[in-house]
Amino acid sequence: MKTANYILKLEEVGHEDVPIVGGKNASLGEMLQNLTELGINIPGGFVVTVAAYKKFIEFNKLDDIIKEIINRIDLNNIESLRRGGLQVRQLIKNGKFPDEIESQILEAYYKLSAKYGQEITDVAVRSSATAEDLPGSESLVNSVRNCFASLFTDRAISYRQNFGYDHFLVGLSVCVQKMVRSDLAASGVAFSLDTESGFKDVVVINGSYGLGEMIVQGSVSPDEYIVFKPTLDGVHSPIIEKKMGVKDKKMVYGDDPDERVKIIPIDKQAQQNFCISDERALQLAEWVASIEKYYTKLKGKWCPMDVEWAVDGLSNELFIVQARPETIHSQKDNGKLTEYKMDDENRGDKVLLKGIAVGDKIANGKVKIMYSLDGRAGGLDGNDFMAGDILVTDMTDPDWEPIMKKAAAIITNKGGRTCHAAIVAREMGVPAIVGCRNATETLADDQYVTVSCGEGDTGIVYSGNIEYRKIEINVADFPKTKTPIMLNVASPDMAFQFSHIPNKGVGLAREEFIINNYIQAHPLALLRHHKLNDKELTAKINQLIIGYENEETFFVKKLSYGIAKIASAFYPNKVIVRFSDFKSNEYKNLLGGKYFEPDEENPMIGWRGASRYYSKDYKEAFGLECKAIRRVREKMGLKNVVVMVPFCRTVEELLKVQEVMSEYGLVRGKEGLEVYLMAEIPSNIIMASEFAKHIDGFSIGSNDLTQLTLGLDRDSSLVAHLYDERNPAVKTMISMLIKAAKKAKVKVGICGQGPSDFPDFAKFLVEEGIDSISVTPDSVFKTINAINSVEKSSKIFA
């Protein structure tokens, strides 16, 4: 280990130097030494070591005075903590550097300036607690001193006192680094995993215009990109999701020496564009993946990374300005699955607010709205907040953490997944919903609410106390089955979370959920709204497609993102995506749907599924679905996507659908594309041997097959007692199909609840030789146990 020098060049330090330069600076030095050869840009600089900090404290005789001040602080009193913390920080800021340290700092600074061909270069001065950016030497020494003072924030004092740590056993080093002029471009944070589910195979990027502090503060809701690592190979462009944030302002450097930074508005056009290009997002994702790979090798175990990035507006170059190991999901016990579930089927009527979910928990409590800690901005102050209350505020900063520790849940108007409130909530294991926009106006003090982060990426606030259950299952308790168990997945938002459940892929991914929730408009309304002379419809569609080139691109990309998120979560296992199967009355409910849908007496057996795809009245819309599938498979590289044709009445109809698919570039067999048929009509079974000539597999849709075999309406309570997929007629149909599929050497599976609800039905399917069974995620454990029991007792598997 190197001796305790006061100044070290960044490129001289590495991971073994953490005790003398701190984790962040050691990480920067490690990357400068080992990753620049991969083309990763890291600004040069130097480190003021821990030894310099300790010498500064000793030189100014501050240790005993600081200890005395801290010992007088009442940690249960926010005002006492704030007064004491301010007093300590002011003492340090008023201290003087020994001449030898000050001269070494300035000498290193002038050498750094010369390296960049300047007499006085712009630098960023950073410690683990704070950062200051400045344009010259005159403020450099002051900024280093301010970083020293940051070791005694109110939060840090409280933390060390509560845990009995000696304040002077903790050292601090400062990095002085060439400034990246992101105030003229964009900056943000990236993680080499999904921060909510812990899914390993993605890079999640958050970004906004200007300096990154606005993201951390939660002052803006950043743009978000999710990139899939396994196909990030230089050939594909695996951006599997993009969400535009709310970027109405940015932080830039000020012209006035007394105003180092200032906040300015962003023009409307820039707000409606993403802050970086897709090409830049892919470049950044490649760098983050390389950094993770390097640290994983260095540490000998998986090491997900938390990375700060910035684009220099002068040179248009991308830089990594910080990287540190992620510390939450990397420490989790992956052998245990935990799910929070609400059973109130009518809770949709109780929705008050939506925002970005942080974590996957649910909490109940009483709302407490706080605009400031001391109540001076109106509302309650910190002393009014009780343990178990729901904190509702505009946004948080480190001073709020004593309050946040007591909260059952946190709700903020502003922020994204990497803002302060989100980071702290994640660390504390508290559910939080950020970026709600109007939570402080919508909710009321003492109102009882339920805060749910257990329903995917979207967090939902419900009125009242809704009961919920916590379900914990050890993965080791899942028995192995010879019959593959697959999942039915509707929501892309839940896909990463569901990927942790033992499975063999996705047996049914329904496009309808994605179209209904993420696209919201009828595809033909998107394509033709300008001809309808409906100004209100056009206004709504124009609002929907902000950030996209046109209406077609919006539909294709949105659908492709939804499909890709599910496909990536289960890669490389098969993900069977069923083309849209809305009934005409359901299509009519989409934005603009009334202009394109007929009134049918019985939509259940009307214009649905395959009959739409080749119809001149719908073919153009089906073409958009084909383009989305191609984008997922060819552009993103997710070749595990299989397509499935639903409600196809005749073999001739199947061939017509495949002909239309070919017109739009989807050809069975090309680049390994498989086509499945949803076997849900008696004709599919009767003509199975003929259908099998043109497909790669069948998937039994037991709901429709039961109602059409028995000739009943499953929605009618008058005949509901007759509905039973175990009816001999239905079982005969299934048995016939399995035999025909085996003879034709194509796969046959089933997607439905029957096998998990009825062990005798599971036994029937297994003994008939079903190739796979696909169920909803909450039924997996029950289904696996049922199948395992059947296999143990069956002669077939003996």
HELIX and SHEET records of a PDB file:
HELIX    1   1 LEU A   10  GLU A   12  5                                   3    
HELIX    2   2 HIS A   15  ASP A   17  5                                   3    
HELIX    3   3 VAL A   18  VAL A   21  1                                   4    
HELIX    4   4 GLY A   23  ASN A   34  1                                  12    
HELIX    5   5 THR A   36  LEU A   38  5                                   3    
HELIX    6   6 VAL A   50  PHE A   59  1                                  10    
HELIX    7   7 ASP A   63  ASN A   71  1                                   9    
HELIX    8   8 ILE A   78  LYS A   93  1                                  16    
HELIX    9   9 ASP A   99  LYS A  115  1                                  17    
HELIX   10  10 SER A  137  SER A  139  5                                   3    
HELIX   11  11 LEU A  140  ALA A  149  1                                  10    
HELIX   12  12 SER A  150  PHE A  152  5                                   3    
HELIX   13  13 ASP A  154  PHE A  163  1                                  10    
HELIX   14  14 SER A  182  LEU A  184  5                                   3    
HELIX   15  15 GLU A  213  GLN A  217  1                                   5    
HELIX   16  16 LYS A  229  THR A  231  5                                   3    
HELIX   17  17 LYS A  268  GLN A  271  1                                   4    
HELIX   18  18 ASP A  278  LYS A  299  1                                  22    
HELIX   19  19 HIS A  329  GLN A  331  5                                   3    
HELIX   20  20 ARG A  347  LYS A  350  5                                   4    
HELIX   21  21 GLY A  382  ASP A  384  5                                   3    
HELIX   22  22 PRO A  398  TRP A  400  5                                   3    
HELIX   23  23 GLU A  401  MET A  404  1                                   4    
HELIX   24  24 HIS A  420  MET A  428  1                                   9    
HELIX   25  25 ALA A  439  THR A  442  1                                   4    
HELIX   26  26 VAL A  475  ASP A  477  5                                   3    
HELIX   27  27 PRO A  492  MET A  494  5                                   3    
HELIX   28  28 ALA A  495  PHE A  498  1                                   4    
HELIX   29  29 GLU A  511  ILE A  514  1                                   4    
HELIX   30  30 ILE A  515  ILE A  519  3                                   5    
HELIX   31  31 PRO A  523  ARG A  528  1                                   6    
HELIX   32  32 HIS A  529  LYS A  531  5                                   3    
HELIX   33  33 LYS A  535  LEU A  544  1                                  10    
HELIX   34  34 GLU A  551  ALA A  569  1                                  19    
HELIX   35  35 SER A  584  LYS A  588  1                                   5    
HELIX   36  36 GLY A  593  TYR A  595  5                                   3    
HELIX   37  37 PRO A  603  ILE A  605  5                                   3    
HELIX   38  38 ALA A  610  TYR A  613  1                                   4    
HELIX   39  39 LYS A  619  ARG A  630  1                                  12    
HELIX   40  40 ARG A  631  LYS A  635  3                                   5    
HELIX   41  41 VAL A  651  GLU A  663  1                                  13    
HELIX   42  42 LYS A  670  GLY A  672  5                                   3    
HELIX   43  43 PRO A  682  ILE A  686  1                                   5    
HELIX   44  44 ALA A  688  PHE A  691  1                                   4    
HELIX   45  45 ALA A  692  HIS A  694  5                                   3    
HELIX   46  46 SER A  702  LEU A  710  1                                   9    
HELIX   47  47 ALA A  720  LEU A  722  5                                   3    
HELIX   48  48 PRO A  728  ALA A  744  1                                  17    
HELIX   49  49 GLY A  754  ASP A  757  1                                   4    
HELIX   50  50 PRO A  759  GLU A  768  1                                  10    
HELIX   51  51 PRO A  777  SER A  779  5                                   3    
HELIX   52  52 VAL A  780  SER A  793  1                                  14    
HELIX   53  53 LYS A  795  PHE A  797  5                                   3    
SHEET    1   A 5 ILE A   7  LYS A   9  0                                        
SHEET    2   A 5 GLY A  45  VAL A  48 -1                                        
SHEET    3   A 5 VAL A 174  LYS A 178 -1                                        
SHEET    4   A 5 VAL A 123  ARG A 126 -1                                        
SHEET    5   A 5 ALA A 131  LEU A 134 -1                                        
SHEET    1   B 6 ILE A 239  LYS A 243  0                                        
SHEET    2   B 6 ASP A 223  PHE A 228 -1                                        
SHEET    3   B 6 VAL A 202  TYR A 209 -1                                        
SHEET    4   B 6 ALA A 186  PHE A 191 -1                                        
SHEET    5   B 6 MET A 305  VAL A 311 -1                                        
SHEET    6   B 6 LEU A 318  PRO A 325 -1                                        
SHEET    1   C 2 LYS A 249  TYR A 253  0                                        
SHEET    2   C 2 VAL A 261  PRO A 265 -1                                        
SHEET    1   D 2 LYS A 336  MET A 342  0                                        
SHEET    2   D 2 TYR A 468  ASN A 474 -1                                        
SHEET    1   E 8 VAL A 351  VAL A 358  0                                        
SHEET    2   E 8 ALA A 432  VAL A 434 -1                                        
SHEET    3   E 8 ALA A 409  THR A 412  1                                        
SHEET    4   E 8 ILE A 390  THR A 393  1                                        
SHEET    5   E 8 ILE A 362  ILE A 369  1                                        
SHEET    6   E 8 TYR A 448  SER A 452 -1                                        
SHEET    7   E 8 THR A 458  SER A 463 -1                                        
SHEET    8   E 8 VAL A 351  VAL A 358 -1                                        
SHEET    1   F 9 ILE A 485  VAL A 489  0                                        
SHEET    2   F 9 VAL A 506  ARG A 510  1                                        
SHEET    3   F 9 VAL A 575  ARG A 578  1                                        
SHEET    4   F 9 VAL A 641  VAL A 645  1                                        
SHEET    5   F 9 VAL A 675  ALA A 679  1                                        
SHEET    6   F 9 GLY A 697  ILE A 700  1                                        
SHEET    7   F 9 LYS A 747  CYS A 751  1                                        
SHEET    8   F 9 SER A 772  VAL A 775  1                                        
SHEET    9   F 9 ILE A 485  VAL A 489  1                                        
END                                                                             
